Amino acid sequence: MPAVFKKTKNLKGEIIIPGDKSISHRSVMLGALSKGTTEVTHFLNAADCNSTIKCFSKMGIEVEKLEPERILIHGKGLHGLQEPEQALDVGNSGTTIRLLSGILSAQPFNTKISGDDSICRRPMGRIIKPLSMMGADIISKEKNDCAPLYINGSTLHGIHYDSPIASAQVKSAILFAGMYADGITSVTEPYVSRNHSEKMIQFFGGDIKTEGTTHILTPDPHLEGQKVIVPGDISSAAYFITAGLIVEGSEILVKNVGINPTRDGLIEVVKAMGGSIELMNFKDEMEPCADILVKYSHLKGTTISGSLIPRLIDEIPIIAVLACFAEGQTVIKDAQELKVKESNRIEVIVENLQRMGADITPTDDGMIINGGKPLKGAVLGSRHDHRIAMSFAIAGLASEGKTEIIGSECVNISYPNFYTDLQNLIQE
Ligand code: S3P
């Protein structure tokens, strides 16, 4: 499905952003492994999180959809999963395959887990290595460290792992496996990545603490079902924050957005670029959140690197668009992880922005953008990557002429109503 966008002015109004994807996945996983019922409000009802539900349903966990965004998970405790009759299919979801592999490694049964073409290209060696150190038995079918994975349930040992990458999926796979291990498990990461697993394991009654960039988990079999209120996903809010900043005359109130400090790098970048962004109505229920008001602004380039990268890794496609509307140079470095996301995001961001006439150069670990030149509409590929489709829809609203996005329906992965929500802000 191609979608078409043209230059617009004055995006105005309020928007409630769908629930956070990372927190929604984890609420299903921890709910399933807890005793009793977990109620999740503002659950992200999108393809990725529904893949997680389907995997747990195949292992005997009942998940009731009370409303599209309110679910009940009937947990069976840490040892209550049943052997699935068929292979588990994670669809496009990296979080599902990596975190679930940690859990499956410790089950008293064997599983096969796989997903779509993109999933079967993404690196799984990064979890196979530490999980194997814990005693897991994981075989990559094609022997290329990618899915399909055959996981033969084993007895696990606690380990300390020095992770070479700041990846919440790697950290969480190890910590989730650690819940079944015979001793303490700890993970040190080069920079702190999103800490939802740590916060939520604690919220469900687990024993975990963080010292600097090290997370230490003591196995405790007593997780209890909880009421989880999922904040809006800052990674989805990012498209509207950017639209408000780059579409002339705009003012948008983005409501109830999760602002966990391990995820809020975009806000820091917008401030460094001189954008008008204001946070209000703070709340803290398991995760901190706030309303975010943005207004059209004159922006200047900035440098994004180091410990900031894991705090905004999923926002880099839309930050690259933002940088095209900022005077001067924006440098994004230390972001080689972009190459192994749902698509090779360095390649596709550069290809699409060059088609729109931007001055952008790829580097081995990021890109350099000389902003301030008007962009022109173009026909763009999404590579079935939801964040690419949404980023370039926003670019289209601030570019001369018509922008057409091929494969635009991939937004279903994380934001099925994206185009309708965007349309509602257009004043015509
Ligand atoms: C996620 C972690 C990040 C992020 C992904 C969601 C998570 O991946 O890009 O969209 O929920 O743990 P990495 O752990 O590969 O950095």
Boltz pocket constraint, residues with backbone or C-beta under 6 A from the ligand:
constraints:
  - pocket:
      binder: B
      contacts: [[A, 21], [A, 22], [A, 23], [A, 95], [A, 166], [A, 167], [A, 168], [A, 169], [A, 170], [A, 172], [A, 194], [A, 313], [A, 314], [A, 337]]
      max_distance: 6.0
